[in-house]
Amino acid sequence: MNKYPNSGRLNYSKNKIHPKSPDMYGEMSFDRSFLRTLLNEIEGDDIVIKLDAWQQDGNYGPWFSIKVNTYKKPEQVEPIPQQPAPVLDEGDLPF
């Protein structure tokens, strides 16, 4: 089990053999429960996973720490319509 679930890292490729070789390589680790949740929440065929990344400096050069962004905006709740305050005249006051 990964110390930081739903995270990983990207390293710069230093030995590019071909111009179309990737600029970076790396891996991510996912919790099984996270993947199940994704599959249950998505109705279509496309699953979009948002990522956040932080550039780090290491012994072998710079690399990126990556993490799944699981932030969801709170659902908008429609406000309850306010009833206008009743108009009181002085005869309605008890004092």
Secondary structure as GFF3:
##gff-version 3
##sequence-region A 1 95
A	DSSP	beta_strand	7	12	.	.	.	ID=ss1
A	DSSP	beta_strand	24	29	.	.	.	ID=ss2
A	DSSP	alpha_helix	32	41	.	.	.	ID=ss3
A	DSSP	beta_strand	51	58	.	.	.	ID=ss4
A	DSSP	beta_strand	61	68	.	.	.	ID=ss5
A	DSSP	three_ten_helix	90	92	.	.	.	ID=ss6
###
